[in-house]
Amino acid sequence: MPAMKRDGPKVARPNGGTAPARGGRRPAPGPAPRGFGGRPRLVLAAAGAVVVAAVGLTLATGGRARALQVGVNTAVAGQLARAGFRVANVEVEGASRFSVPYIVRAAAVEHGAPLMGVDLKAVRERVQQVGWVKSVRILRLLPDTVVLAVSERPRLAVWQDQGQSHVVDPDGQVIPEADPGLFVDLPLIVGAGAPQAANGVLPLVQTRPRLMSRLEALVRVDQRRWDLRLKDGSLIQLPAVGEDAALIQLDQLDQKNRLLDLGFARIDLRDPEMVIVRPRQPAATQSAQAQTPHTPSAPPAPTAAKT
């Protein structure tokens, strides 16, 4: 009987096949297994190695390695740029459509620049100069985006003074890039010192819809107090202090007599003890005065009401 040759014991291969444990013939080597990740991962690993080496050098030499920081940063940015990490998008968050063009222009982030080479501090300083911007954070978003996260100055009113109009924020600061003609829905404030004082009186007026719907402008008088000029030409004179109490008096008169619907020339609320209402001159009397200017008729007597 021919001798039988027994194969040696088999061991499992990682790929599910078998191979001789000892003494057997090894199969011809197949293709090498593919690594995980492509070029970007290899470049990231290389960039990470550069950073680790730089940190180690800094720790070993103290502050003397600071001079190498720019070179290390440039090397890392170059590695990532070769892997495709270049600026393709600049996104603005938290800003209105009015301010976005100014913010993007001020940021001046070059399309196609190495993402890691963008100087975030310099970009933030440039964007911070835009009048619309209250604060901003600059972020890199891999692989190709720079994000400008903006806190925008809110618009409070349109300020008119000496023939010039500006949009102002609640702190009284002018927003130079804002076109007043685009914000006709904002309240109009007039006079020197109006922007700095408007945030104190506007909320009081805006909580009164009947008054607000008739309001044409708030006029700052002698940088001390406000006159409310209504669309029908009427004038409401507020005191220098205690505007809220004066407006409560006006509310009471309006609820009792529908004063805002009747029309008047002026309501004087400057005295907390007395409200003076001057009725509007009848149209017939105005016409007679225009025809006979040398014989003016006496204006209607003001009505005083104690409070």
TIKE-757017 format. One record per residue: residue number from 0; z, y, x of N, C-alpha, C in turn. Coordinates in steps of 0.02 Angstrom, whole numbers, m for minus. Atoms other than C-alpha are relative to their C-alpha. Example, Ala and Ser with C-alpha at 12.3 -4.5 7.8 and 13.67 -1.06 7.14 Angstrom:
<recs>
i, nZ, nY, nX, caZ, caY, caX, cZ, cY, cX
0, 0, m59, 45, 390, m225, 615, 0, 60, 45
1, m3, m59, m42, 357, m53, 684, 37, 55, m39
</recs>
This chain:
<recs>
i, nZ, nY, nX, caZ, caY, caX, cZ, cY, cX
0, 0, m59, 44, 0, 0, 0, 0, 60, 45
1, 2, m59, m43, m50, 164, 75, 64, 39, m7
2, m61, m40, 1, 92, 272, 121, m11, 61, m43
3, 3, m59, 43, 129, 411, m3, 36, 58, 35
4, m29, m59, m31, 160, 584, 62, 30, 44, m55
5, m34, m42, 50, 285, 686, m35, 0, 72, 23
6, m5, m72, m16, 274, 872, m41, 72, 20, 6
7, m67, m27, m6, 426, 967, 10, 22, 35, m64
8, m25, m34, 60, 536, 1050, m119, m31, 69, m8
9, 29, m66, 16, 463, 1203, m205, 54, 50, m16
10, m45, m55, 20, 548, 1372, m225, m40, 50, m40
11, 35, m47, 44, 506, 1499, m356, m18, 63, 39
12, 21, m64, m29, 405, 1647, m299, 15, 57, m50
13, m15, m55, 46, 442, 1819, m370, m52, 11, m53
14, 53, m12, 50, 273, 1823, m457, m9, m58, m47
15, 3, 56, 47, 308, 1658, m549, m31, m62, 29
16, 30, 59, m30, 214, 1539, m430, 52, m37, 43
17, m44, 38, m43, 287, 1416, m307, m27, 0, 70
18, 21, 4, m70, 281, 1398, m119, 42, m53, 34
19, m39, 50, m36, 337, 1262, 2, 62, 32, 30
20, m61, m26, m29, 515, 1285, 57, m2, m2, 76
21, 4, 7, m73, 486, 1220, 233, m59, m44, 16
22, 50, 44, m28, 344, 1147, 330, m66, m2, m37
23, 63, 3, 37, 212, 1166, 194, m46, 56, 20
24, 48, m52, m15, 56, 1269, 207, 10, 58, m49
25, m9, m59, 42, 71, 1447, 142, m68, 20, m29
26, 63, m23, 29, m61, 1510, 23, m24, 64, 34
27, 28, m61, m29, m177, 1647, 83, 30, 61, m35
28, m31, m60, 31, m98, 1817, 56, m49, 35, m46
29, 41, m37, 48, m161, 1910, m97, 6, 74, 12
30, m4, m73, m9, m179, 2095, m120, 72, 25, m5
31, m68, m27, 0, m23, 2198, m87, 15, 31, m68
32, m16, m30, 65, 69, 2250, m245, m3, 76, 4
33, 7, m73, 2, 39, 2430, m299, 69, 32, m5
34, m64, m36, 2, 179, 2555, m273, 8, 37, m64
35, m14, m39, 61, 262, 2651, m413, m16, 73, 13
36, 15, m71, m7, 198, 2826, m440, m60, 11, 45
37, 58, m16, m40, 48, 2909, m363, 17, 54, 50
38, m8, m51, m51, 24, 3052, m249, 55, 51, m14
39, m53, m49, 13, 138, 3177, m337, 69, m26, 19
40, m67, 26, m16, 287, 3061, m316, 10, m4, 75
41, m6, 3, m73, 250, 3034, m133, 12, 69, 29
42, m9, m69, m25, 236, 3221, m107, 70, 25, m16
43, m68, m21, 17, 398, 3251, m201, 51, m32, 47
44, m45, 33, m47, 483, 3123, m89, m2, 34, 67
45, 6, m35, m65, 415, 3209, 65, 33, 67, m2
46, m31, m66, 6, 469, 3378, 2, 76, m7, m1
47, m72, 11, 1, 641, 3308, m35, 27, m15, 69
48, m23, 15, m68, 653, 3239, 141, 4, 63, 42
49, m2, m63, m37, 611, 3411, 211, 61, 40, m18
50, m59, m38, 22, 747, 3491, 106, 63, m31, 28
51, m60, 33, m27, 876, 3360, 159, 7, 14, 74
52, m3, m14, m72, 831, 3385, 340, 23, 71, 13
53, m20, m70, m9, 850, 3573, 321, 73, 10, m14
54, m71, m6, 16, 1020, 3555, 239, 42, m29, 57
55, m37, 30, m56, 1077, 3439, 379, 0, 45, 60
56, 3, m46, m57, 1018, 3562, 510, 45, 60, m11
57, m44, m57, 15, 1108, 3704, 423, 73, m18, 10
58, m69, 21, m8, 1270, 3605, 418, 17, m10, 74
59, m13, 14, m70, 1252, 3557, 601, 4, 63, 42
60, 4, m60, m42, 1214, 3730, 667, 32, 61, m32
61, m31, m57, 34, 1307, 3839, 544, m54, 46, m27
62, 46, m49, 28, 1219, 3999, 492, m62, 9, 43
63, 57, m11, m43, 1096, 3989, 637, m64, m28, m28
64, 61, 30, 29, 977, 3885, 533, m30, 43, m55
65, 26, m41, 54, 953, 4025, 407, m70, 25, 16
66, 66, m25, m19, 803, 4085, 505, m55, m50, m17
67, 50, 50, 18, 717, 3921, 462, m12, m6, m75
68, 4, 10, 73, 741, 3942, 276, m68, 18, m28
69, 65, m21, 25, 580, 4036, 246, m53, m52, 16
70, 48, 51, m19, 481, 3906, 342, 8, m63, m41
71, m12, 60, 40, 563, 3762, 249, m26, 11, m71
72, 24, m14, 68, 529, 3844, 81, m76, m1, m4
73, 73, m1, m1, 349, 3873, 129, m28, m71, 5
74, 24, 69, m7, 329, 3692, 183, 6, m39, m65
75, m10, 35, 64, 403, 3626, 21, m50, 24, m52
76, 47, m28, 49, 296, 3744, m84, m71, m26, 14
77, 66, 24, m17, 141, 3689, 12, m9, m73, m19
78, 5, 70, 19, 178, 3504, m14, m10, m7, m75
79, 5, 6, 72, 203, 3528, m200, m65, 29, m26
80, 64, m29, 21, 50, 3639, m216, m57, m49, 10
81, 51, 51, m11, m56, 3502, m138, 3, m56, m51
82, m7, 51, 52, 13, 3385, m270, m19, 25, m69
83, 22, m27, 64, m49, 3500, m407, 50, 45, m34
84, m51, m42, 30, 108, 3602, m438, m17, 74, 13
85, 22, m69, m5, 22, 3770, m459, 6, 34, m68
86, m11, m38, 62, 46, 3908, m588, m63, m2, m42
87, 55, 1, 48, m66, 3877, m738, 18, 38, m64
88, m22, m33, 61, 39, 3956, m876, 59, 46, 15
89, m58, m45, 0, 157, 4104, m895, 20, 10, m73
90, m23, m2, 70, 259, 4091, m1056, 56, 51, m6
91, m51, m50, 14, 363, 4232, m1130, 38, m21, m63
92, m43, 20, 56, 509, 4187, m1243, 46, 58, m19
93, m48, m50, 23, 615, 4303, m1351, m27, 70, m6
94, 29, m67, 3, 494, 4450, m1351, m47, 5, m60
95, 46, m13, 55, 393, 4528, m1491, m72, 5, 26
96, 71, m4, m20, 204, 4536, m1491, m16, 68, 30
97, 12, m66, m27, 217, 4721, m1448, 16, 3, 74
98, m23, m6, m69, 306, 4693, m1283, m30, m51, 48
99, 25, 54, m43, 224, 4533, m1218, m51, 24, 52
100, 49, m21, m51, 73, 4618, m1134, 32, 39, 57
101, m33, m39, m53, 187, 4738, m1039, 41, m45, 46
102, m42, 46, m39, 302, 4597, m983, m42, m42, 46
103, 44, 42, m42, 162, 4485, m921, m31, 40, 56
104, 30, m42, m51, 81, 4629, m829, 51, 17, 55
105, m51, m17, m49, 244, 4678, m745, 20, m61, 42
106, m19, 60, m37, 283, 4498, m695, m48, m13, 58
107, 51, 5, m53, 120, 4491, m596, 2, m68, 34
108, 1, 68, m28, 128, 4302, m573, m73, m22, 5
109, 70, 15, m13, m36, 4249, m494, m17, m70, m24
110, 24, 65, 24, m130, 4109, m581, m25, m41, 59
111, 20, 43, m55, m152, 3963, m462, 45, 3, 60
112, m46, m5, m56, m11, 4015, m346, 45, m62, 2
113, m48, 56, m3, 106, 3876, m282, 61, 14, m44
114, m55, m11, 47, 238, 3855, m417, 66, 13, 36
115, m64, m8, m36, 381, 3836, m293, 0, 60, 46
116, 3, m60, m42, 320, 3987, m196, 11, 64, m38
117, m11, m60, 40, 348, 4108, m341, 70, 28, 14
118, m63, m33, m15, 485, 4232, m294, 32, 21, m67
119, m30, m12, 66, 593, 4224, m452, 39, 66, m2
120, m40, m62, m1, 706, 4367, m399, m46, 61, m5
121, 46, m58, 2, 559, 4485, m369, m32, 6, m69
122, 29, m2, 67, 480, 4436, m536, 50, 29, m49
123, m51, m25, 47, 644, 4468, m627, 9, 75, 8
124, m9, m72, m12, 663, 4640, m546, m58, 40, m29
125, 57, m36, 28, 488, 4689, m598, 2, 1, m76
126, m2, 3, 73, 507, 4630, m777, 57, 43, m27
127, m57, m39, 22, 676, 4716, m790, m16, 75, m6
128, 20, m70, 3, 587, 4883, m765, m37, 18, m65
129, 34, m13, 63, 495, 4864, m931, 50, 26, m51
130, m47, m30, 46, 576, 4976, m1061, 19, m45, m58
131, m15, 47, 55, 566, 4840, m1194, 56, m48, 18
132, m41, 56, m22, 673, 4722, m1089, 72, 22, 12
133, m71, m11, m12, 862, 4721, m1099, 25, m45, 57
134, m15, 46, m54, 882, 4567, m987, m52, m55, 0
135, 51, 52, m5, 773, 4424, m925, 23, m53, 49
136, m9, 56, m46, 787, 4252, m844, m68, m29, 15
137, 63, 28, m21, 644, 4178, m744, 11, m73, 19
138, m8, 72, m11, 623, 3988, m742, m66, m31, 21
139, 58, 42, m15, 504, 3864, m663, 2, m62, m44
140, 4, 60, 42, 447, 3724, m778, m56, m43, 29
141, 49, 45, m31, 363, 3581, m685, m46, m30, m54
142, 29, m8, m66, 223, 3551, m658, m35, 67, 12
143, 46, m57, m10, 134, 3718, m687, 17, 62, m39
144, m16, m55, 46, 230, 3844, m793, 58, 43, 26
145, m54, m48, m12, 334, 4000, m763, 21, 28, m68
146, m27, m24, 64, 446, 4048, m910, 38, 64, 10
147, m36, m63, 0, 504, 4226, m940, 41, 3, m64
148, m44, 1, 58, 654, 4214, m1057, 31, 70, m8
149, m16, m71, 7, 678, 4392, m1122, 49, 12, m56
150, m39, m30, 54, 814, 4479, m1220, m27, 70, m10
151, 36, m63, 12, 722, 4624, m1300, 46, 53, m31
152, m38, m55, 31, 793, 4795, m1345, m21, 6, m74
153, 18, m9, 71, 801, 4809, m1536, m22, 72, m13
154, 24, m66, 19, 712, 4956, m1617, 45, 28, m55
155, m45, m31, 49, 830, 5074, m1710, m35, 52, m43
156, 28, m56, 37, 731, 5228, m1758, m56, 32, 40
157, 48, m43, m34, 589, 5346, m1718, 32, 69, 6
158, m32, m65, m15, 656, 5504, m1636, m54, 52, 10
159, 46, m56, m5, 563, 5668, m1657, 37, 61, 25
160, m32, m60, m28, 605, 5819, m1551, m52, 39, 39
161, 45, m46, m35, 504, 5969, m1491, m73, m26, m2
162, 69, 22, 9, 343, 5895, m1559, m16, m67, 29
163, 11, 65, m30, 364, 5729, m1470, 37, m54, m40
164, m31, 56, 36, 402, 5560, m1550, 8, m59, 47
165, m15, 57, m41, 483, 5409, m1469, 37, m52, m42
166, m40, 54, 30, 554, 5240, m1522, 63, m8, 43
167, m63, 6, m36, 738, 5222, m1475, 37, m63, m23
168, m40, 60, 16, 859, 5075, m1469, 70, 21, m22
169, m67, m19, 24, 1039, 5069, m1535, 44, 35, 51
170, m38, m35, m52, 1105, 5133, m1368, m26, 71, 12
171, 28, m67, m9, 1000, 5290, m1385, m51, 4, 56
172, 49, 1, m54, 879, 5236, m1248, m70, m2, m29
173, 70, m1, 21, 695, 5275, m1267, m35, m63, 26
174, 43, 56, m20, 576, 5126, m1264, m69, 30, 14
175, 61, m40, m13, 431, 5212, m1174, m65, m33, m19
176, 63, 33, 16, 300, 5079, m1206, m13, m7, m75
177, 7, 9, 73, 331, 5075, m1396, m37, 59, m31
178, 39, m52, 34, 203, 5172, m1498, 33, 16, m67
179, m33, m17, 64, 294, 5266, m1638, m45, m10, m61
180, 46, 8, 56, 138, 5255, m1746, m2, m70, m27
181, 0, 69, 23, 160, 5067, m1758, 63, m18, m38
182, m65, 17, 30, 337, 5078, m1828, 19, 51, m53
183, m12, m48, 54, 323, 5184, m1984, 56, m23, m46
184, m54, 24, 41, 454, 5074, m2066, 69, 18, 28
185, m65, m19, m29, 590, 5136, m1947, 22, 67, m27
186, m24, m66, 20, 702, 5281, m2000, m20, 54, 50
187, 18, m57, m42, 655, 5452, m1934, 63, 42, 13
188, m56, m44, m19, 788, 5550, m1838, m30, 59, 38
189, 29, m62, m26, 760, 5730, m1783, 53, 40, 35
190, m43, m48, m33, 837, 5847, m1658, 32, m25, 65
191, m33, 16, m63, 926, 5855, m1491, 64, m39, m13
192, m60, 41, 7, 1061, 5723, m1470, m3, m52, m54
193, 5, 47, 56, 999, 5622, m1618, 2, m73, 23
194, m1, 71, m18, 967, 5457, m1523, 70, m26, 16
195, m66, 23, m21, 1144, 5449, m1453, 48, m6, m59
196, m46, 1, 57, 1226, 5479, m1623, m26, m40, m60
197, 31, 31, 59, 1106, 5387, m1740, 33, m65, m19
198, m27, 66, 16, 1188, 5217, m1726, 67, 5, m37
199, m62, m9, 37, 1347, 5290, m1800, m10, 14, m74
200, 11, m19, 70, 1270, 5355, m1962, m52, m44, m35
201, 53, 38, 33, 1117, 5248, m1993, 25, m61, m38
202, m25, 57, 40, 1213, 5090, m2043, 33, 21, m65
203, m31, m24, 61, 1309, 5193, m2170, m52, 16, m53
204, 53, m17, 47, 1149, 5256, m2249, m39, m62, m22
205, 41, 59, 16, 1058, 5089, m2241, 35, m47, m49
206, m36, 41, 49, 1194, 5005, m2346, m4, 29, m70
207, 6, m33, 65, 1150, 5124, m2490, m74, 2, m18
208, 72, 4, 13, 978, 5071, m2556, m28, 59, m38
209, 26, m56, 38, 961, 5213, m2681, m11, 61, 44
210, 7, m56, m46, 990, 5343, m2547, m54, m14, 52
211, 47, 17, m53, 888, 5251, m2415, m72, 4, m25
212, 69, m1, 26, 736, 5237, m2528, m26, 71, m9
213, 20, m70, 8, 735, 5427, m2549, 1, 39, 65
214, m10, m36, m62, 770, 5471, m2368, m66, 11, 37
215, 58, m16, m42, 636, 5560, m2266, 21, 3, 74
216, m22, m7, m70, 735, 5601, m2107, 74, 17, 3
217, m67, m21, m16, 906, 5621, m2032, m6, 53, 54
218, 9, m57, m45, 917, 5791, m1946, 67, 14, 34
219, m60, m15, m37, 1045, 5820, m1809, 7, 76, 6
220, m12, m73, 2, 1122, 5995, m1827, 51, 18, 54
221, m44, m25, m54, 1195, 6080, m1672, 33, m57, 39
222, m27, 58, m35, 1225, 5907, m1597, 71, m16, m23
223, m67, 10, 26, 1379, 5898, m1710, 1, m43, m63
224, m2, 33, 65, 1332, 5832, m1882, m71, m13, m23
225, 65, 20, 26, 1190, 5769, m1992, m16, 34, m66
226, 29, m15, 65, 1082, 5835, m2133, m46, m57, m19
227, 46, 51, 25, 995, 5705, m2240, m54, 35, m41
228, 55, m32, 35, 824, 5769, m2291, m36, m53, m42
229, 30, 48, 46, 754, 5680, m2444, m75, 15, m9
230, 73, m6, 7, 571, 5652, m2487, m20, 55, m50
231, 16, m52, 49, 579, 5775, m2634, 20, 69, 24
232, m20, m65, m27, 641, 5916, m2521, 74, 15, m5
233, m72, m11, 6, 825, 5899, m2565, 34, m9, 68
234, m37, 3, m62, 956, 5917, m2428, 72, m20, m15
235, m70, 21, 5, 1123, 5828, m2410, 33, 15, 66
236, m34, m22, m61, 1241, 5908, m2285, 63, m42, 10
237, m57, 41, m16, 1364, 5787, m2204, 47, 37, 48
238, m48, m32, m46, 1523, 5838, m2111, m8, m27, 71
239, 3, 22, m69, 1543, 5823, m1923, 39, m64, 11
240, m39, 63, m2, 1674, 5686, m1948, 11, m24, m71
241, m12, 27, 67, 1707, 5570, m2093, m62, m7, m42
242, 62, 7, 39, 1526, 5537, m2142, 7, m54, m54
243, m7, 54, 49, 1576, 5375, m2230, 36, 24, m63
244, m37, m27, 58, 1703, 5465, m2342, m44, 47, m40
245, 45, m46, 35, 1574, 5599, m2384, m52, m38, m40
246, 50, 39, 36, 1445, 5468, m2432, 31, m37, m59
247, m35, 31, 57, 1574, 5382, m2543, 5, 51, m57
248, m1, m52, 52, 1594, 5548, m2635, m69, 6, m33
249, 67, m3, 28, 1405, 5554, m2655, m14, m59, m45
250, 8, 60, 42, 1406, 5376, m2723, 32, 10, m68
251, m36, m9, 63, 1534, 5423, m2854, m37, 49, m46
252, 38, m48, 40, 1434, 5575, m2913, m65, m31, m26
253, 63, 31, 21, 1274, 5473, m2918, 11, m52, m54
254, m15, 50, 51, 1354, 5332, m3018, 17, 33, m66
255, m21, m34, 61, 1425, 5456, m3143, m56, 39, m32
256, 50, m46, 27, 1279, 5577, m3161, m72, m15, 20
257, 67, 16, m26, 1129, 5491, m3079, m28, 60, 37
258, 15, m62, m34, 1127, 5639, m2963, m65, m4, 41
259, 60, 5, m42, 991, 5574, m2848, m64, 0, m41
260, 59, m1, 42, 873, 5558, m2996, m14, 69, m30
261, 7, m65, 33, 902, 5735, m3062, m36, 50, 44
262, 30, m49, m44, 843, 5828, m2909, 46, 60, 10
263, m43, m56, m17, 935, 5969, m2822, m27, 32, 63
264, 20, m33, m61, 910, 6095, m2685, 43, m22, 59
265, m46, 18, m55, 1065, 6049, m2584, 64, m27, m28
266, m68, 24, 13, 1225, 5949, m2591, 40, 9, 65
267, m41, m15, m58, 1359, 6012, m2473, 62, m45, m2
268, m57, 46, m4, 1482, 5873, m2425, 44, 15, 60
269, m37, m14, m62, 1556, 5961, m2275, 75, 11, m12
270, m70, m10, 17, 1719, 6003, m2364, 26, m62, m35
271, m24, 62, 32, 1817, 5844, m2402, 35, 12, m67
272, m36, m16, 62, 1909, 5935, m2544, m47, 22, m56
273, 44, m27, 51, 1755, 5999, m2635, m73, m16, 17
274, 72, 12, m7, 1573, 5949, m2662, m37, 57, m35
275, 39, m56, 29, 1452, 6094, m2691, m72, m23, m9
276, 68, 21, 16, 1289, 6055, m2779, m40, 62, m22
277, 43, m56, 19, 1152, 6188, m2785, m61, m28, m36
278, 58, 27, 37, 1025, 6148, m2923, m65, 28, 28
279, 66, m22, m21, 841, 6161, m2887, m24, 55, m46
280, 25, m56, 41, 759, 6322, m2946, m56, m25, m46
281, 53, 23, 45, 652, 6292, m3102, m68, 22, 23
282, 68, m15, m22, 465, 6288, m3072, m25, 65, m31
283, 22, m62, 33, 436, 6429, m3199, 26, 61, 37
284, m29, m56, m37, 553, 6543, m3102, m35, 9, 67
285, 35, m4, m64, 467, 6500, m2938, m68, 33, m10
286, 65, m30, 13, 298, 6547, m3016, 6, 74, m12
287, m9, m72, 13, 365, 6713, m3079, 16, 37, 64
288, m17, m33, m63, 437, 6753, m2908, m63, 9, 43
289, 60, m6, m40, 269, 6718, m2828, m45, 57, m25
290, 41, m52, 28, 183, 6841, m2949, 32, 69, 10
291, m34, m64, m7, 316, 6979, m2933, 51, m6, 56
292, m45, 11, m56, 390, 6964, m2759, 52, 55, 8
293, m48, m56, m10, 478, 7134, m2769, 57, m1, m50
294, m54, 4, 49, 584, 7085, m2917, 24, m72, m5
295, m21, 70, 1, 660, 6918, m2869, 57, m11, m50
296, m52, 18, 47, 766, 6830, m2996, 57, m33, 40
297, m58, 30, m33, 940, 6771, m2951, m6, m76, 2
298, 3, 74, m4, 946, 6589, m2889, 54, m31, m43
299, m51, 33, 40, 1041, 6463, m2993, 66, m4, 37
300, m66, 1, m31, 1226, 6468, m2960, 17, m71, 20
301, m20, 67, m20, 1293, 6321, m2861, 58, m26, m43
302, m53, 33, 37, 1407, 6198, m2949, 49, m32, 49
303, m51, 28, m45, 1570, 6152, m2864, 40, m51, m39
304, m40, 52, 31, 1664, 5993, m2902, 54, m20, 49
305, m55, 21, m42, 1836, 5955, m2833, 4, m76, 3
306, m7, 72, m9, 1868, 5783, m2764, 71, m19, 14
</recs>
